[in-house]
Amino acid sequence: MPSLKTYDIFISHAWRYGSDYEHLVNLLDSALFFNYRNYSAPKDKPLYNLDSTDVSTKREIEQAIQRKIRPVNIVLVLSGMYYNYRHWMQYEIDTALSMNKPIIAIKPRGNLFIPSDISIAANTEVGWNSDSIVTAIRNYSI
């Protein structure tokens, strides 16, 4: 059997809503015949400078986000968090767009709609279903 492609993924999220992030990671981890690397900011040390010191200024945060998104094949956006964390999530979306990274919008569980800013930027929208998410990653990744 040929080896599977490993997808490099950045998940735009807010740690205040960590359970949604963890649920998405669990869906990806349990998907059959799917390999990925997660470039998202880890909870214990979310963002850092090149010298491994903590970021402290807005510019350092922006640069750290750019470093996280630059190597990925695709960006996933948990759209249910957007209104409360619009500034940084929009920065992540804008960074992905400026780097020509495809964006998958994941609709909040039970919702039919997502914020229009995300809908406009996204290549596709999917629900909370591992098959839909993995299929979209495979179809839209660069």
N, C-alpha and C positions, 0 to 999 in steps of 0.2 A: 504494500500500500504506500503511495507517495506521502511524503510528509505534508502536514497541514500548514497553511500560511499562518503566521502569527501576526495579529493585528495590533497596532499600537494605538491606544485609545486614551483620550482625555475626557473626563466626565466633569462638566460644569455643574457645581452644586454648592450648597452652603452647609457647613457642619452643624448648624442649629437643626437642620433637617437630616441628620446623619442616618436615620433609619431608612429613608428613601434611598440614599446612596448605598447603604449596606445591602438593601434588598436588590438593587440593580446589580451590584457586584456578585451577589449570590446567584442571581439569574444567569449572569455571564459565566460564572464558575461552573454551574451545573449543566450548561449547554453541551450537548454531545458534539464531538468532532469540531471543537472550536477552541482555538488558542489565542490568547491576547496578553498584552502587557499594559498595565494601568499606569498612565503618566499623571494621574490626578494628584492633587496635593494631599499627602497623608495627614491624618488627624493629629498625630503626635508632633510633627514638624512640618506644618503645611507649606510654607514657602521659605526660601533661604537665598542668600547671595552666593555668588560663585565661590567665595572663600568659606562657605558653610556657616556663616553668621546669619542670625535672624534678620529678616527684612524689617525696616523701621519707617521708611518713607513711602509715599505714594508711588514715586518713580521706581523704587526698588521692588515694590509689589508688582507693578506693571512689567518690569523686566523679568521677574521670576515667572510670571504667568506666560510671557512670551517664550521663555526657555522650556516650559512644560508643554506648550502647544506645538512648537516648531517641529519636533520629530514625529508627531503622530500622523496616522492615516485618516483619522476621523475624530470628530468631537461630538459627544452626546450631551444633550442639554435636558436636565430635569426641569421641565417647564413649570411645575407647580410651585417652585421656590422663587420664580422670577420677580414677582411684584415686591416681595420683601427684601430681595437682594439684587435689585435691578442694576445698580451701578457696576458692581464687579462682574456679574453674569453678562451684562451687555458688553463690558470690556473684553471678556473672554470670547463672546460671539464675534465682536468686531475684529479681534485679533485673528480668530480662525478664518474669517472672511478675507482679511488682508493677506493671509498666507495661503489662500485658496484651499482651505481644508473643508471637506464636506461636513455638514451638520445634520445630525438626527435629533429631532425634538421628540421627547418622550412625554406623552400626555399624562397629566395627573390621573391617578386611578379613579375610575368612575366618571371622568369628564370627557366631553366630546370636543371641547375647544381648548386652545392654548392662547397665550398672549400674542397679539398680532405681530409684535416686534420679532418674536421667535418664529412664528409661522412664515413671515416674509424671508427670514434668513435661512431657514431650514431647507435642506434638500428633500426631506421627507419627514412625516410625522408617524409615530407608532405608539401603540398602547403598551401596557405592562405585561408583555408576553415574551418569553425568551426566544421563541421561534421568530416572531416579528422583528425583534431587536437584532438578533444575529443575522437574519436575512438582509435587513437594511444595512448592517455593517458590511456584509459581504458584497452587496450590490453597489454601495456608494463609496467605499474606501478607496483611497488613492494609493 
